[in-house]
Each structure stands twice: as structure tokens, then as C-alpha cells.
Amino acid sequence: MRNEHGGTMFVEAAALHNRPKFGDLLRQPDPNSIFIANNRFDEEDRYSYRESSASTISPRSSLYASSSTSGEASPCAMSPWIQPSPYIKCPSMAPSGMFNDSVRTRMIGSIVREEGHVYSLAASGDLLYTGSASKNIRVWKNLKQYTGFKSHSGLVKAIIIAGDRIFTGHQDGKVRIWKISEKNPKLHKRIGALPSLKDYVKSSFNPKNYVEVRRNQNVLRIKHFDAVSSLSLNEEFGLLYSGSWDKTMKVWRIADSKCLESINAHEDAINSVAVGFDGLVFTGSADGTVKVWRRELQGDATKHFLVQVLLNQENAVTALAVNRKHTVVYCGSSDGRVNFWEREKHLSHGGVLRGHTMAVLCLSTAGNLVFSGSADKNICVWSRDVDGIHTCLFVLTGHTGPVKCLAVQEDRKLSSKGDERWIVYSGSLDKSVKVWHVSDCALNSKDAKHDNGYVGGDYD
């Protein structure tokens, strides 16, 4: 199939798995994109209500002494996937494939493959890694396929790059490790999995290492027994965090592939894990909560403790992103809203970004920008000013299916002081990846309209 912006691809059979079929709600034939709260969808759920609470302090300890509460309720008055947002169109919208000097954003190209929906993306240098329902990890260079490698089971839901190693999270509950060959950079060899075979066998002999997950079903604590939905890397300490639909977050030491911790983090599936600032880790779940975990020394070892609950709502938390430059945490939900919290305000609730009419499925940050991809097929680009006010600069359109994943990388060739340029990759359930060029100075702040629907800090 050839797309007008490039890319002739081949057909492979897509693997389907038995999960809640939210794809029907998105008018897409896919059941594997995200996990709905309570693992079901019925009339009772459509009209159920629960109070939403932001920045609830854990009984164990307070993250910051003066942490405050500042949130708003998000009642689930309709299906979480089709609930309309109080949407006001952004002031500037750049049509796909067009370039405008005042907006300075354009589509560079598009890759289309008839082998399954695109679930995960990761960019490194001039290479782009994509994961799909075909179990393949494709590697692209200049919009052309450079190389690829394949796992034998489990569609690819998450990709993390750490030097010459690539970590991939799969539907079958495994985290696989790949290494780039020193002699041939096109060759990627699988060198192991998490947990390692050695640790798996060693742990299996001790009954204390098993946990009951269902009636009459026990599994090893160090292994995910459901889909790995998210991966996040702490490069400073050499740790990898994995979040799963089995409701646990696991902490892995990259050096020896050892599972250091398995944390029963949520009451429902974990959809996102994000390493933050100050040694914090954030988790978002289908149970509607965003939790904050801190790594602390306990005896001769370190453990993660829950220190704060940022959000507690009816709607599922579907995506997280952390802007380490400005120390801000962003959370996307199935109601189409993006909440955020700021470290400078002791992680109190900073506001809500409203730009989508359906669930937010992915988030990414770069410089002063925030990107949100949604089931409404659009990507909103938000800019944060020095006062912490968020303005929607424009909407990237062109996908014909829900936008499932985003990756952003600085364009070092064109970036300059005061004018950072970014390459944005968006993967969709329409089986395509689109590549965009975005400028951090795309819209001068004096030209931006601060209307209530898309400016941070706006409350009902």
C-alpha cells in the first residue's frame, strides 16, 4: 500500500488477543489498545459516578510538607470512550502536509504498513523503532525501512532504548532484551528477557515466591502474568520500570536483569509508568488513580513507597508524561482531559487541558511543549509559558484512526537558541506512522488566544 507522503509496505497477519474490546467503541476493529476501568463496559458503568480527588496524601507520608489539594471531579456520565469534552478549537490549526510560516509546523511524511495497528514508538538518533500487532519491531531511517527483528509471541506494546540495548514490553507479559551488533548495526539479537531464565528457574523452587492471581492459579512474583503496558527508564540508577495489566509495577536492575521489586500498585490495570524527578516514579491506572512512589533506603536495600495519590477519579487514567525541565507531571484520561501537577507548587493540581473530544491515549513532552494524542484521531500541541500557563498552539490532523503512541526528538540541525525544533512521530490504529516538524516558537505568545477550553489553570 502506498501513502501519498511515502511508504510502500507489505501485508502480514495481525495477532488478536482476548482483551476488553474498547476498539468497538472507537469504531476500530482492535481490542488491545488500552484497558478500561473495572475491566468491563456495561450500562451500569456508563452512568456510575464517583467523586474525584486530586493530590490525596498517602497515610504513610507526605511528599512535600505543604502539599495542597486542587482538583475537580470527573464524573463518568457516559461511556468513558465517547464522553464529550468541553472542547474549544485551538487558535491555529495546520492541515496535514501543509507548511505555514506563522505556525511553522508541517507533516514531513507518512509510513503505512498493512500488518497491524501501531502500538509503540521509540526514537534514537536518526532511527525510529515501531511496534505493532504483527509482533515485529521495525526500524526506520529517513521514512524507509532500515531493518527489523521479530519476537515469536506477544504484540509489542512498549519500546525503550538504552544505549545499544532495546527493551520491548509485550502482550504476553514478557519484557524482551535486544542488542545491536557492533559489527553490523542492522542486526538486532535477542539476548534475554525479564525475568532472566536463571532467576525464573531459581525462584520457581521456593513456594514463597508465588502469589495467587486468580482462584487456584499461582504465578511467580517476579514475572508479569498479563500484558506489559508501559516501560520507563531511570538511566541514573540503571533501573527499568514495567507496568502491567496485572496491576503490578516491577523494578528491574538493567546490569543483571534482576527483579528488585514487585509492587501491587493499583486496584486495576496499570496503563502507564513514568520516571520523574527527585527520585519519584508515577503510575496511572484504569482504577482512575495517579500514584507517586519514592525510592528509599531500607536497611541494606532500597524499596519504593507510596507517598502521594495525585488523582482519584471515575475515568481511567490512560497516559502519563513528565517534563523534567519544568518538573511538571501530565496525566491523560478516558474523558479526553489532561490534568497536570507542578513540583514548584509542591505537586499540587495545576489545571486541566481541554482539547479532545475522546480519550487521551498518549502523551509526550519536549522543551516547553506538550503533545497529546487521542482516540479522536487528533494530536494537540500545547505550549507552557514562564508563568505555567498552557496554550493550545495547533492541532495536528491526518490520522484516520485513534492516535495510540507518540515519540518526540529534537531536530538538532535546525534548532537554535530560543527556537527549538522537534521531530514528532505519531503511531495510530490506522496502521500508519506520521512524521511532523514542529517549532517551539510556532506561535508567539502575544498572538495566542487564552480562551477557557485549552489554557492551563482553567477550572470549572
HELIX and SHEET records of a PDB file:
HELIX    1   1 PHE A   22  ASP A   24  5                                   3    
HELIX    2   2 ALA A   37  ASN A   39  5                                   3    
HELIX    3   3 GLU A   43  ARG A   46  1                                   4    
HELIX    4   4 LEU A  197  SER A  204  1                                   8    
HELIX    5   5 PRO A  207  ASN A  209  5                                   3    
HELIX    6   6 ARG A  343  LYS A  345  5                                   3    
HELIX    7   7 SER A  445  ASP A  447  5                                   3    
SHEET    1   A 5 SER A  53  ILE A  57  0                                        
SHEET    2   A 5 ALA A 301  ASN A 312 -1                                        
SHEET    3   A 5 THR A 289  GLN A 298 -1                                        
SHEET    4   A 5 LEU A 280  SER A 285 -1                                        
SHEET    5   A 5 ILE A 270  VAL A 275 -1                                        
SHEET    1   B 4 THR A 105  VAL A 112  0                                        
SHEET    2   B 4 SER A 432  SER A 439 -1                                        
SHEET    3   B 4 ARG A 421  SER A 428 -1                                        
SHEET    4   B 4 VAL A 403  GLU A 410 -1                                        
SHEET    1   C 4 VAL A 118  SER A 124  0                                        
SHEET    2   C 4 LEU A 127  SER A 132 -1                                        
SHEET    3   C 4 ASN A 136  LYS A 141 -1                                        
SHEET    4   C 4 LYS A 144  LYS A 150 -1                                        
SHEET    1   D 4 VAL A 156  ALA A 162  0                                        
SHEET    2   D 4 ARG A 165  HIS A 170 -1                                        
SHEET    3   D 4 VAL A 175  ILE A 180 -1                                        
SHEET    4   D 4 HIS A 188  LEU A 194 -1                                        
SHEET    1   E 2 TYR A 210  ARG A 214  0                                        
SHEET    2   E 2 GLN A 217  LEU A 220 -1                                        
SHEET    1   F 4 VAL A 228  ASN A 234  0                                        
SHEET    2   F 4 LEU A 239  SER A 244 -1                                        
SHEET    3   F 4 THR A 248  ARG A 253 -1                                        
SHEET    4   F 4 LYS A 258  ASN A 264 -1                                        
SHEET    1   G 4 VAL A 317  ASN A 323  0                                        
SHEET    2   G 4 VAL A 328  SER A 333 -1                                        
SHEET    3   G 4 ARG A 337  GLU A 342 -1                                        
SHEET    4   G 4 SER A 348  ARG A 354 -1                                        
SHEET    1   H 4 VAL A 360  ALA A 366  0                                        
SHEET    2   H 4 LEU A 369  SER A 374 -1                                        
SHEET    3   H 4 ILE A 379  ARG A 384 -1                                        
SHEET    4   H 4 HIS A 390  LEU A 396 -1                                        
END                                                                             
